[in-house]
Amino acid sequence: MHDHTPKGHPAALDGHTTGHPHGMKPGDREEGGRKIWLPRLIAWELTRSCNLDCIHCRAAARFGPYPNELKTEECMKFLDDVVSFSKPIIIMTGGEPMLRDDIWDIARHGTALGLRMVMAPCGFLVTEEAAKKMIEAGIQRVSLSIDGATALSHDNFRRVPGAFASVMKAIENCKKAGLEFQVNTTISRHNIHELPQILDLVIKLGAKAHHPFLLVPTGRGAALKDLEISPEDYEKTLTWFYEMREKVPLQFKPTCAPHYYRIFRQKEKEKGRNVTQETHGLDAMSKGCMGGQTFAFVSHTGKVQICGFLETECGDIRKEPFSRIWNTSKVFQQMRAWDDYKGRCGYCEFRSVCGGCRARAFAFAGDYMEEEPFCTYEPGEAAKKARDFKKKASGG
Ligand SMILES: C[S@@+](CC[C@H](N)C(=O)[O-])C[C@H]1O[C@@H](n2cnc3c(N)ncnc32)[C@H](O)[C@@H]1O
């Protein structure tokens, strides 16, 4: 098995992948002093059909069927194109990706091409037999979501009775098959008080990683603005994760929570520690929002986005190859120009490690270049002057 992630990085499954604070990291290519951006993680919504009805779902997914989804040949062609210029991790997600009849063929094709194929199923379909099939198809990790410490809390959020029990069963089946799994938890007012119990459960279950997602008000989640935790609670929650990270036997990857990477640096500095690759490994290399930089999303009909939470279309793999969209999309270029982000995000001292959530900015301001609305940090005036000077010097 090969791993495209940095040394020692327990490969991420969901959310955004890693990146060097200055956009460059070992293994990145450079040409004429310019960084060559390459995808390291692609979330691929293989179908929007879903057997859950989650209250917050970014895709507002229903059982379907959805018309016009990518056909098998189109899926294979997409993977061929991806490997023509990069070797990202491919997250087969949904909806419920296992509702596709050709899911094993697609997984096998990606594996044969040398890609790290991982999957984000809902739980109900991960039988003992299906877990074995995943292994046979080369799937290297699955993510399963636990959004409540109890069946009541989880099922109310996922709006299907038995959803919690199905995830527990799915985990048992993955373990029997020897398949690695991580747990994703979307955090909102419904479960913020349950976080310590959820974390306990995730550890007891034996997950490799825990990826807490902070609610993005998009899709069905757009109607949940009153479930959003306050910016102050964001700060407290992310600080809690920072404090827990050295106490738990698994990897945390706060997702849609880019300010975690600022908090991480601030807290380490308070302890007199500089965050470097040598001292902090993966944590030093991780960046908050990597949408359009090392991360991309492809929808069930082939539309390309910077991530699953920002619906702005950046291209269509039915009209042009993904490789071209990756290199030429205007939105992708904008994502890579951190100094042009608006408001505090454009000059914040931490912009190269955080970047703010572009989808949350869009949901609140109607502009994905705007500042992250859930960040409490006020960058110094000097940072603004330095950014303006830099832009002027480069003719911007
Ligand atoms: C695309 S989903 C994976 C699909 C899979 N069917 C599942 O059951 O989770 C990836 C993660 O995104 C989370 N998610 C979905 N909508 C979200 C939203 N509006 N804000 C934050 N996280 C969200 C899900 O809870 C899940 O943990």
The ligand as an SDF file (V2000), in Angstrom:
LIG
                    3D

 27 29  0  0  0  0  0  0  0  0999 V2000
  -20.5040   14.1980    2.8590 C   0  0  0  0  0  0  0  0  0  0  0  0
  -20.5760   13.6470    4.4660 S   0  0  0  0  0  0  0  0  0  0  0  0
  -20.3360   11.9310    4.3820 C   0  0  0  0  0  0  0  0  0  0  0  0
  -21.5490   11.2340    3.9610 C   0  0  0  0  0  0  0  0  0  0  0  0
  -22.0200   10.1030    4.7780 C   0  0  0  0  0  0  0  0  0  0  0  0
  -23.2050    9.6950    4.1270 N   0  0  0  0  0  0  0  0  0  0  0  0
  -22.3420   10.3520    6.2510 C   0  0  0  0  0  0  0  0  0  0  0  0
  -23.2080    9.6590    6.7630 O   0  0  0  0  0  0  0  0  0  0  0  0
  -21.7490   11.1590    6.9360 O   0  0  0  0  0  0  0  0  0  0  0  0
  -19.0640   14.0860    5.2670 C   0  0  0  0  0  0  0  0  0  0  0  0
  -19.2760   14.7380    6.5740 C   0  0  0  0  0  0  0  0  0  0  0  0
  -19.8290   16.0220    6.3410 O   0  0  0  0  0  0  0  0  0  0  0  0
  -20.7220   16.2980    7.3770 C   0  0  0  0  0  0  0  0  0  0  0  0
  -21.6460   17.3400    6.9530 N   0  0  0  0  0  0  0  0  0  0  0  0
  -22.6720   17.2590    6.1030 C   0  0  0  0  0  0  0  0  0  0  0  0
  -23.3050   18.4340    5.9940 N   0  0  0  0  0  0  0  0  0  0  0  0
  -22.6500   19.3030    6.7990 C   0  0  0  0  0  0  0  0  0  0  0  0
  -22.8080   20.6900    7.1180 C   0  0  0  0  0  0  0  0  0  0  0  0
  -23.7900   21.4180    6.5940 N   0  0  0  0  0  0  0  0  0  0  0  0
  -21.9150   21.2460    7.9660 N   0  0  0  0  0  0  0  0  0  0  0  0
  -20.9020   20.5280    8.5120 C   0  0  0  0  0  0  0  0  0  0  0  0
  -20.7150   19.2100    8.2590 N   0  0  0  0  0  0  0  0  0  0  0  0
  -21.5850   18.6120    7.4110 C   0  0  0  0  0  0  0  0  0  0  0  0
  -21.3910   14.9610    7.6330 C   0  0  0  0  0  0  0  0  0  0  0  0
  -22.0280   14.9180    8.8940 O   0  0  0  0  0  0  0  0  0  0  0  0
  -20.2350   14.0210    7.5080 C   0  0  0  0  0  0  0  0  0  0  0  0
  -19.6320   13.8390    8.7530 O   0  0  0  0  0  0  0  0  0  0  0  0
  1  2  1  0
  2  3  1  0
  2 10  1  0
  3  4  1  0
  4  5  1  0
  5  6  1  0
  5  7  1  0
  7  8  2  0
  7  9  1  0
 10 11  1  0
 11 12  1  0
 11 26  1  0
 12 13  1  0
 13 14  1  0
 13 24  1  0
 14 15  1  0
 14 23  1  0
 15 16  2  0
 16 17  1  0
 17 18  1  0
 17 23  2  0
 18 19  1  0
 18 20  2  0
 20 21  1  0
 21 22  2  0
 22 23  1  0
 24 25  1  0
 24 26  1  0
 26 27  1  0
M  CHG  2   2   1   9  -1
M  END
$$$$
